[in-house]
Amino acid sequence: METIISIKPLLAVLVSLLVIPMLVSSSGKPNVRESWTFMAGIIKFLLVVSMLPVILSGKQIALTLFKIAPGADIAFRVDALGMLFALVASSLYIITSMYSIGYMRGLNEHGQTRFVSFFALAISATIGAAFSANLLTLYLFYEILSLATYPLVTHHQDANSRISGRKYLIFILGTSIGLVLPAMIYCYHATGTLEFAGGGIFSGQLSKPSATVLLLMFVFGFAKAGIMPVHSWLPAAMVAPTPVSALLHAVAVVKVGAFSIVRVITGIFGVDFLLSFHLGAVVAAIASVTILVSSCIALTQDEFKRRLAYSTIGQLSYIILGVALLSPKGMTGGILHIAMHAFGKITLFFCAGAIFVATGKKYISQMVGIGKRMPLTMIAFLIGAMSIIGLPPTGGFISKWYLVLGTLEGDQMIMLFVLLSSSLLNAAYFMPIFYKAFFCTKEESMFEDKIEEAPMMCVVPLLITALISFALFFFPQPFLDLAQLAVKGFIGG
């Protein structure tokens, strides 16, 4: 594969980092501050998009920053998988920044400059993880993201936020330092490299027991992916403002966790290596349990954001399950679900935040009849929910279609049952919300028949992401092209 040396990956990482001094200096001028945020977001997105034609042509872009040790540099490499993730993160950063203005100002939140500054740092770390050329660089940005999002989780600075923040750090840093770091050191000791390779880096150095332990250390060590039982930090983080929840659950934190596991499976172990030891089935089984258990728990949650949190735990495991199937279509579906879930789930979080800004309600039982007051928000909710369930005509149907085909391709009937059962559970915990929002009697309704949506800066972003989720059913490119290109490299690598 032809490699092009370019500074663009570094610039894409740095742009939102370099704007932080301007954000801080303009703290007394909110409009100027948000203008800097949008400028950085747009430049970041344009830098990412400018690399897209090169990646789609089958080439890759690389840049080495520092030589740490042979086979373990601080370096960037833009390939199809990284490009897909970066496109999602950079585009949703702009939309989430718009939404945060309506939300934070609508509730007159404190510390808005601190909020946007750490938000910018978090998205820089996310792009850095997406473009990492090796496990060392990925680990570095993974940890930076953990530290950058801690102030966002604890934004309210009350006792509940501090408790949740501690839990967040204990789970995220504890697992990465206790499991990923020693696993990474062992990989380097065994192979002399941490570079991601299409066919993996192991060639006879590991026995099956050793490989199993090492793989599980990575799967549970990257706890941002929300694999059970290292998942409880995720519902606890719901004390954060909704724009943070949207960032955590749709764009940055959880997706970096799932993305890291995908990178390890495909670039460190390799498809052929895992097939030879039948280790894909081990990861698929863990992901399946997480999908079903989290979906059942979601059914019991009355707080809107907690239901969305448990839904996210299950949806992340779709990504891991798809890649663990080790079949071309399954892997395509898993990687594609990174994008399809992001647009659908961020729509749902935006809706939850808009409802809270407009009504102060955060429990589902308090939202009967809300569709008559906030019809645009609840129609957007329906589209987002349909995408998460996997119903046409939304983008989520495309990724789940490939996942189903992947189970058939790999003759995994149990996994097919898991996918279909979980989709029914998804419908069971989402569709009643929409039904009760519109189809209730006047006596049951908790709202007057008067349209009163959240501020425009809250409503416009959720309508945009809902429309994108709808459009992705008809135009899944370039995400589908990138997913297929990535899988071709993994299978052929």
RABEL-V506336 format. One record per residue. N is the residue number from 1. RES is the residue in one small letter. PHI is phi as a letter, one per 20 degrees, with the letter a starting at -180 (* if undefined). Layout:
N|RES|PHI ; N|RES|PHI
//
This chain:
1|m|* ; 2|e|f ; 3|t|d ; 4|i|d ; 5|i|e ; 6|s|b ; 7|i|e ; 8|k|g ; 9|p|g ; 10|l|f ; 11|l|f ; 12|a|f ; 13|v|f ; 14|l|f ; 15|v|g ; 16|s|f ; 17|l|f ; 18|l|f ; 19|v|e ; 20|i|g ; 21|p|g ; 22|m|f ; 23|l|f ; 24|v|f ; 25|s|f ; 26|s|d ; 27|s|f ; 28|g|e ; 29|k|c ; 30|p|g ; 31|n|f ; 32|v|f ; 33|r|g ; 34|e|f ; 35|s|f ; 36|w|f ; 37|t|f ; 38|f|f ; 39|m|f ; 40|a|f ; 41|g|f ; 42|i|f ; 43|i|f ; 44|k|g ; 45|f|f ; 46|l|f ; 47|l|f ; 48|v|f ; 49|v|f ; 50|s|f ; 51|m|e ; 52|l|g ; 53|p|g ; 54|v|f ; 55|i|f ; 56|l|f ; 57|s|e ; 58|g|n ; 59|k|e ; 60|q|c ; 61|i|d ; 62|a|c ; 63|l|b ; 64|t|d ; 65|l|e ; 66|f|c ; 67|k|e ; 68|i|e ; 69|a|b ; 70|p|g ; 71|g|m ; 72|a|b ; 73|d|e ; 74|i|e ; 75|a|b ; 76|f|d ; 77|r|b ; 78|v|e ; 79|d|c ; 80|a|f ; 81|l|f ; 82|g|f ; 83|m|f ; 84|l|g ; 85|f|f ; 86|a|f ; 87|l|f ; 88|v|f ; 89|a|f ; 90|s|f ; 91|s|f ; 92|l|f ; 93|y|f ; 94|i|f ; 95|i|f ; 96|t|f ; 97|s|f ; 98|m|f ; 99|y|f ; 100|s|f ; 101|i|f ; 102|g|f ; 103|y|f ; 104|m|f ; 105|r|f ; 106|g|f ; 107|l|d ; 108|n|l ; 109|e|f ; 110|h|e ; 111|g|l ; 112|q|f ; 113|t|f ; 114|r|g ; 115|f|g ; 116|v|f ; 117|s|f ; 118|f|f ; 119|f|f ; 120|a|f ; 121|l|f ; 122|a|f ; 123|i|f ; 124|s|f ; 125|a|f ; 126|t|f ; 127|i|f ; 128|g|f ; 129|a|f ; 130|a|f ; 131|f|e ; 132|s|f ; 133|a|e ; 134|n|b ; 135|l|f ; 136|l|f ; 137|t|f ; 138|l|f ; 139|y|f ; 140|l|g ; 141|f|f ; 142|y|g ; 143|e|f ; 144|i|f ; 145|l|f ; 146|s|g ; 147|l|f ; 148|a|f ; 149|t|e ; 150|y|g ; 151|p|f ; 152|l|f ; 153|v|f ; 154|t|e ; 155|h|g ; 156|h|f ; 157|q|l ; 158|d|d ; 159|a|f ; 160|n|f ; 161|s|f ; 162|r|f ; 163|i|f ; 164|s|f ; 165|g|f ; 166|r|f ; 167|k|f ; 168|y|g ; 169|l|f ; 170|i|g ; 171|f|f ; 172|i|f ; 173|l|f ; 174|g|g ; 175|t|f ; 176|s|f ; 177|i|f ; 178|g|f ; 179|l|d ; 180|v|f ; 181|l|f ; 182|p|f ; 183|a|f ; 184|m|f ; 185|i|f ; 186|y|f ; 187|c|g ; 188|y|f ; 189|h|f ; 190|a|f ; 191|t|d ; 192|g|m ; 193|t|b ; 194|l|c ; 195|e|f ; 196|f|f ; 197|a|c ; 198|g|g ; 199|g|d ; 200|g|n ; 201|i|d ; 202|f|e ; 203|s|b ; 204|g|n ; 205|q|f ; 206|l|c ; 207|s|e ; 208|k|f ; 209|p|g ; 210|s|f ; 211|a|f ; 212|t|f ; 213|v|f ; 214|l|f ; 215|l|f ; 216|l|f ; 217|m|f ; 218|f|f ; 219|v|f ; 220|f|e ; 221|g|f ; 222|f|e ; 223|a|f ; 224|k|g ; 225|a|f ; 226|g|m ; 227|i|f ; 228|m|f ; 229|p|e ; 230|v|e ; 231|h|d ; 232|s|f ; 233|w|f ; 234|l|f ; 235|p|f ; 236|a|f ; 237|a|f ; 238|m|f ; 239|v|f ; 240|a|f ; 241|p|g ; 242|t|g ; 243|p|g ; 244|v|f ; 245|s|g ; 246|a|f ; 247|l|f ; 248|l|f ; 249|h|e ; 250|a|d ; 251|v|d ; 252|a|e ; 253|v|f ; 254|v|f ; 255|k|f ; 256|v|f ; 257|g|f ; 258|a|f ; 259|f|g ; 260|s|f ; 261|i|f ; 262|v|f ; 263|r|f ; 264|v|f ; 265|i|f ; 266|t|e ; 267|g|d ; 268|i|d ; 269|f|e ; 270|g|n ; 271|v|f ; 272|d|f ; 273|f|f ; 274|l|f ; 275|l|f ; 276|s|f ; 277|f|d ; 278|h|l ; 279|l|e ; 280|g|g ; 281|a|f ; 282|v|f ; 283|v|f ; 284|a|f ; 285|a|f ; 286|i|f ; 287|a|f ; 288|s|f ; 289|v|f ; 290|t|f ; 291|i|g ; 292|l|f ; 293|v|f ; 294|s|f ; 295|s|f ; 296|c|f ; 297|i|f ; 298|a|g ; 299|l|g ; 300|t|e ; 301|q|e ; 302|d|e ; 303|e|f ; 304|f|g ; 305|k|f ; 306|r|f ; 307|r|f ; 308|l|f ; 309|a|f ; 310|y|f ; 311|s|f ; 312|t|f ; 313|i|g ; 314|g|f ; 315|q|f ; 316|l|f ; 317|s|f ; 318|y|f ; 319|i|f ; 320|i|f ; 321|l|f ; 322|g|g ; 323|v|f ; 324|a|f ; 325|l|f ; 326|l|m ; 327|s|d ; 328|p|g ; 329|k|f ; 330|g|f ; 331|m|f ; 332|t|f ; 333|g|f ; 334|g|f ; 335|i|f ; 336|l|f ; 337|h|f ; 338|i|g ; 339|a|f ; 340|m|f ; 341|h|f ; 342|a|g ; 343|f|f ; 344|g|f ; 345|k|f ; 346|i|f ; 347|t|f ; 348|l|f ; 349|f|f ; 350|f|g ; 351|c|f ; 352|a|f ; 353|g|f ; 354|a|f ; 355|i|f ; 356|f|f ; 357|v|f ; 358|a|e ; 359|t|c ; 360|g|m ; 361|k|e ; 362|k|c ; 363|y|d ; 364|i|f ; 365|s|f ; 366|q|e ; 367|m|d ; 368|v|f ; 369|g|n ; 370|i|f ; 371|g|f ; 372|k|f ; 373|r|e ; 374|m|c ; 375|p|f ; 376|l|f ; 377|t|f ; 378|m|f ; 379|i|f ; 380|a|f ; 381|f|g ; 382|l|g ; 383|i|f ; 384|g|f ; 385|a|f ; 386|m|f ; 387|s|f ; 388|i|f ; 389|i|f ; 390|g|n ; 391|l|d ; 392|p|f ; 393|p|e ; 394|t|c ; 395|g|f ; 396|g|g ; 397|f|f ; 398|i|f ; 399|s|f ; 400|k|f ; 401|w|f ; 402|y|f ; 403|l|f ; 404|v|f ; 405|l|f ; 406|g|f ; 407|t|f ; 408|l|f ; 409|e|f ; 410|g|e ; 411|d|l ; 412|q|d ; 413|m|f ; 414|i|f ; 415|m|f ; 416|l|f ; 417|f|f ; 418|v|f ; 419|l|f ; 420|l|f ; 421|s|f ; 422|s|f ; 423|s|f ; 424|l|f ; 425|l|f ; 426|n|g ; 427|a|f ; 428|a|f ; 429|y|e ; 430|f|d ; 431|m|f ; 432|p|f ; 433|i|f ; 434|f|f ; 435|y|f ; 436|k|f ; 437|a|f ; 438|f|d ; 439|f|d ; 440|c|b ; 441|t|f ; 442|k|f ; 443|e|f ; 444|e|f ; 445|s|f ; 446|m|e ; 447|f|c ; 448|e|f ; 449|d|f ; 450|k|c ; 451|i|f ; 452|e|b ; 453|e|f ; 454|a|f ; 455|p|g ; 456|m|g ; 457|m|f ; 458|c|e ; 459|v|f ; 460|v|g ; 461|p|f ; 462|l|f ; 463|l|f ; 464|i|f ; 465|t|f ; 466|a|f ; 467|l|f ; 468|i|f ; 469|s|g ; 470|f|f ; 471|a|f ; 472|l|f ; 473|f|f ; 474|f|e ; 475|f|c ; 476|p|f ; 477|q|f ; 478|p|e ; 479|f|f ; 480|l|f ; 481|d|f ; 482|l|f ; 483|a|f ; 484|q|f ; 485|l|f ; 486|a|f ; 487|v|f ; 488|k|g ; 489|g|f ; 490|f|f ; 491|i|f ; 492|g|e ; 493|g|f
//
